């Protein structure tokens, strides 16, 4: 039986609206990994700290091996917990949330895209006005995640999918993930949709079913060992893990799934992790951090050295902390001004205004 959610809080029983603590903590860990990955990517692409390139690229390799698959697993769990009851998706509520996601995607893609156009000479990956105009077909990084999530929400709002045997679905989605690595289409994120659907479904299944794939200790240990072994073998060939994994389709899925399952198991079963207040707080602002942080990881990559900070570790740490904290601060201010929903749940916010509901944070 699925759990039910009343966004933004999850009903965990007894009629009391509470959040699932370990999910918030897991989201907090995952979004910090996202920020760290973008800091590392920015430093390496800009050729900064060449004497520490091994450290920077090692961080990049490790984080990018699992962080987005883990995020997709969390997204699938939250989706099912929020919008699926007794194996039946609430299509009306899902479609309403899709409209919110579309609005958030457009607001921040256009804003960030125009910002990158204005400061193009300072960026590693310049954006043109044509790129901004084409966001309906080709997302500007990092907003591909929202783009893919919108379509996964739409796909899994189809009730018929929940009647298919889960092992058949897992097999089918795994095949699609493998196929996604055989070709590249520059538009509509087809490759990403095919690749990440299996991770989204496994997260969904954890909420939907009492039979655990996630949370299975034996499976988590086996998959983690396989992930570590594959990573060790592949890493020894050359240090470009992204290039290596793009050529080893099955290995990329095993590593991503193995590490993600192990991390999820730890957060679900170790109280010190699942109940960590710091990570839970970060997790509650994961959307805000995701859509805003890249402006600051890029900006402070330039500012920090000009402040005389040359130590790569201190620079890395400061950039990660600042780029995480500012979006949280922005969100907090928006809530105080009762405009939080305008940015992060625009359709619901506007609907509430039309219905005369004022001062409601969505």
C-alpha positions in Angstrom: 0.0 0.0 0.0 1.3 3.4 -0.9 1.8 6.2 1.6 -0.1 9.4 0.9 1.2 13.0 0.9 -0.4 16.3 1.3 2.2 18.6 -0.3 4.5 19.8 1.0 4.2 17.4 4.0 3.8 13.7 4.1 1.1 11.9 6.0 2.9 9.2 8.0 -0.1 7.9 9.9 -2.4 8.8 12.7 -3.9 11.6 10.7 -0.9 13.9 11.6 0.8 15.7 8.8 4.6 15.1 9.1 7.5 14.8 6.8 9.4 11.6 6.3 12.6 12.6 8.1 15.1 10.3 6.4 13.8 11.3 2.9 14.5 15.0 3.7 17.9 14.0 5.0 18.5 12.0 1.9 17.4 14.9 -0.3 19.8 17.1 1.6 22.7 14.8 1.0 21.8 14.5 -2.7 21.5 18.2 -3.3 24.8 18.9 -1.6 26.3 16.3 -4.0 24.8 18.2 -6.9 26.4 21.5 -5.7 29.7 19.8 -5.1 29.6 18.3 -8.6 28.9 21.6 -10.2 31.7 23.3 -8.2 34.1 20.6 -9.3 32.9 20.7 -12.9 33.3 24.5 -13.0 36.8 24.5 -11.5 38.0 21.7 -13.8 36.5 23.2 -17.0 38.0 26.6 -16.2 41.5 25.0 -15.7 41.7 26.3 -12.1 44.1 24.9 -9.5 46.0 22.8 -12.1 48.3 21.5 -9.4 45.2 20.0 -7.7 43.5 18.7 -10.8 43.6 15.1 -9.6 41.6 16.1 -6.5 39.1 18.1 -8.4 38.5 15.5 -11.1 38.3 12.7 -8.5 35.5 14.5 -6.7 33.8 15.1 -10.1 34.2 11.4 -11.0 32.8 10.1 -7.7 29.8 12.5 -7.5 28.8 12.2 -11.1 28.8 8.4 -10.9 25.7 8.4 -8.7 24.2 11.7 -7.7 21.5 12.2 -10.3 20.4 8.5 -10.3 20.0 8.9 -6.6 18.0 12.1 -7.1 15.8 10.4 -9.6 15.1 7.5 -7.2 14.1 10.0 -4.5 11.9 11.8 -7.1 10.1 8.6 -7.9 9.5 7.8 -4.3 8.1 11.3 -3.6 6.0 11.2 -6.7 4.4 7.9 -5.7 4.0 8.9 -2.1 2.4 12.2 -3.2 0.1 11.1 -6.0 -0.5 7.4 -6.0 -2.9 5.6 -3.7 -3.5 1.8 -3.9 -1.7 1.7 -7.2 -3.9 4.3 -8.8 -2.3 7.6 -9.8 -4.3 10.8 -9.2 -3.9 12.1 -12.7 -5.6 15.4 -12.0 -3.3 16.3 -9.2 -0.2 15.1 -11.1 -1.1 17.2 -14.1 -1.6 20.2 -11.9 1.9 19.7 -10.4 3.3 19.2 -13.9 2.0 22.7 -14.7 3.9 24.0 -11.7 7.1 22.3 -12.8 6.7 23.7 -16.3 6.3 27.2 -14.9 9.4 26.7 -12.6 11.4 25.4 -15.5 10.5 28.3 -17.7 11.1 31.0 -15.1 14.6 29.8 -14.1 15.7 28.6 -17.5 14.9 32.0 -19.1 16.3 33.9 -16.1 19.5 31.9 -15.9 19.8 31.7 -19.7 19.6 35.5 -20.1 22.1 35.9 -17.2 24.6 33.7 -19.0 24.1 35.6 -22.2 24.9 38.8 -20.4 28.1 37.5 -18.7 29.1 35.1 -21.4 32.8 35.9 -21.4 33.0 34.8 -17.7 31.3 31.4 -18.2 32.7 28.0 -19.2 29.7 27.1 -21.3 28.3 30.3 -23.0 24.6 30.5 -23.8 23.1 32.4 -26.8 19.7 33.9 -27.2 18.9 31.1 -29.6 19.6 28.6 -26.8 17.2 30.5 -24.6 14.6 30.5 -27.3 15.0 26.7 -27.7 14.5 25.7 -24.1 11.2 24.0 -25.1 13.3 21.4 -26.9 16.8 21.6 -25.5 17.2 22.5 -21.8 20.0 24.8 -20.6 22.1 23.1 -18.0 21.3 22.3 -15.2 17.6 22.4 -15.9 17.5 19.2 -17.9 16.5 17.5 -14.6 13.2 19.5 -14.4 12.6 18.9 -18.1 13.0 15.1 -17.7 11.0 15.1 -14.5 8.0 16.7 -16.2 7.9 13.9 -18.8 8.4 11.2 -16.2 5.5 12.7 -14.1 3.4 12.6 -17.3 4.4 9.1 -18.2 3.8 7.7 -14.7 0.4 9.4 -14.5 -0.9 6.6 -16.8 -2.8 4.1 -14.6 -2.2 1.2 -17.0 1.6 1.2 -16.1 0.8 0.2 -12.5 -0.9 -3.0 -13.7 2.3 -4.3 -15.4 4.3 -6.8 -13.4 7.1 -4.9 -11.6 9.8 -7.3 -12.7 8.8 -6.9 -16.3 8.8 -3.1 -15.9 12.3 -3.2 -14.3 13.6 -5.4 -17.1 12.0 -3.2 -19.8 13.3 0.0 -18.3 16.8 -1.5 -17.8 16.9 -2.4 -21.5 15.8 1.2 -22.4 18.5 2.6 -20.2 21.1 0.5 -22.0 19.6 1.4 -25.4 19.8 5.1 -24.4 23.6 4.9 -24.4 23.8 3.6 -28.0 22.7 6.8 -29.7 22.5 10.5 -29.0 19.6 12.9 -29.8 20.3 16.5 -29.1 16.7 17.5 -28.6 14.0 16.6 -26.1 16.3 14.8 -23.6 15.3 11.4 -25.0 18.5 9.8 -23.8 18.1 11.1 -20.3 14.5 10.1 -20.1 15.3 6.5 -21.2 18.3 6.3 -18.9 16.7 7.8 -15.7 13.3 6.1 -16.0 14.6 2.9 -14.3 15.9 4.9 -11.3 12.6 6.9 -11.0 10.6 3.6 -11.2 12.7 1.9 -8.5 12.1 4.9 -6.2 8.4 4.8 -7.0 8.3 1.0 -6.3 9.7 1.5 -2.9 6.8 3.7 -1.9 4.2 1.5 -3.8 5.3 -1.9 -2.6 6.2 -3.7 0.6 8.7 -5.8 -1.4 11.9 -4.0 -1.1 14.5 -3.4 -3.8 15.5 -0.2 -2.0 16.1 -1.1 1.7 17.2 -4.6 1.0 20.5 -5.0 2.9 21.8 -8.0 1.0 21.0 -6.5 -2.4 22.6 -3.2 -1.3 25.8 -4.9 -0.1 26.1 -7.0 -3.3 25.4 -4.0 -5.6 27.8 -1.8 -3.7 30.6 -4.4 -3.9 30.0 -4.7 -7.6 30.0 -0.9 -7.9 33.3 -0.5 -6.1 34.9 -3.4 -8.0 33.8 -2.0 -11.4 34.9 1.5 -10.4 38.4 0.3 -9.3 38.9 -1.7 -12.5 37.7 1.1 -14.8 39.5 3.9 -12.9 42.8 2.1 -13.3 42.5 2.4 -17.1 42.4 6.1 -17.2 41.2 8.9 -15.0 38.3 10.1 -17.2 35.4 8.2 -15.6 32.7 10.0 -17.5 34.3 8.9 -20.8 34.8 5.4 -19.5 31.2 5.0 -18.3 29.9 6.3 -21.6 31.6 3.3 -23.3 30.5 0.8 -20.6 26.8 1.1 -20.5 26.0 -1.7 -18.1 28.8 -0.6 -15.7 27.4 2.9 -15.5 24.0 1.5 -14.4 25.4 -1.0 -11.9 27.7 1.7 -10.3 24.9 4.3 -10.1 22.3 1.8 -8.8 24.7 0.1 -6.4 25.9 3.3 -4.7 22.4 4.8 -4.6 20.9 1.7 -3.0 23.7 1.6 -0.4 23.3 5.3 0.4 19.5 5.0 0.7 19.8 1.9 2.9 22.1 3.8 5.3 19.8 6.9 5.5 16.7 4.7 6.0 18.3 2.5 8.7 20.9 4.6 10.5 19.2 7.2 12.8 22.2 9.5 12.9 21.9 10.0 9.2 18.1 9.8 8.7 17.5 12.1 11.6 20.3 14.6 10.9 18.7 18.0 11.4 21.2 19.8 9.2 20.6 17.5 6.2 16.9 17.5 6.8 16.9 21.3 6.6 18.9 21.3 3.4 16.6 18.7 1.9 13.5 20.8 2.5 15.1 23.5 0.3 16.4 21.1 -2.4 14.3 22.6 -5.2 15.3 26.1 -4.4 19.0 25.1 -4.2 18.8 23.2 -7.5 17.4 26.0 -9.6 19.5 28.8 -8.1 22.9 27.5 -7.0 24.6 27.5 -10.4 24.7 31.3 -10.6 26.7 31.3 -7.4 29.0 28.3 -8.1 30.1 30.1 -11.2 30.3 33.5 -9.6 32.2 32.6 -6.6 34.6 30.5 -8.7 35.8 33.9 -10.0 35.4 35.9 -6.8 37.1 33.6 -4.2 40.6 33.7 -5.8 40.3 37.5 -6.1 39.9 37.5 -2.3 43.3 36.0 -2.0 42.1 32.5 -1.2 44.4 30.2 -3.1 43.9 27.0 -1.2 41.9 24.6 -3.4 40.2 22.9 -0.4 39.2 26.1 1.3 38.0 27.5 -2.0 36.0 24.4 -2.8 34.4 24.3 0.7 33.5 28.0 0.7 32.0 27.8 -2.8 29.9 24.8 -1.8 28.7 26.4 1.4 27.8 29.8 -0.1 26.2 28.4 -3.2 24.0 26.2 -0.9 23.2 28.9 1.7 22.2 31.8 -0.6 19.2 29.9 -2.3 18.0 28.9 1.2 18.2 32.5 2.3 16.4 33.6 -0.8 13.6 31.1 -0.1 13.4 32.2 3.5 12.9 35.8 2.5 10.3 34.9 -0.1 8.3 33.0 2.5 8.5 36.0 4.8 7.2 38.2 2.0 4.5 35.6 1.1 5.8 35.2 -2.5 7.6 31.9 -2.2 4.9 30.2 -4.3 5.3 32.7 -7.1 8.7 31.3 -7.8 8.5 27.7 -6.8 4.8 26.8 -7.3 3.6 29.6 -9.7 0.4 28.0 -11.0 -0.9 27.2 -7.5 0.2 30.6 -6.3 -1.7 32.4 -9.1 -4.7 30.2 -8.6 -4.8 31.0 -4.9 -4.6 34.7 -5.7 -7.5 34.5 -8.0 -9.5 32.6 -5.3 -8.7 35.4 -2.9 -6.3 33.3 -0.7 -3.6 35.7 0.3 -0.4 35.1 2.2 -0.4 31.4 1.5 3.1 29.8 0.9 2.7 27.0 -1.6 
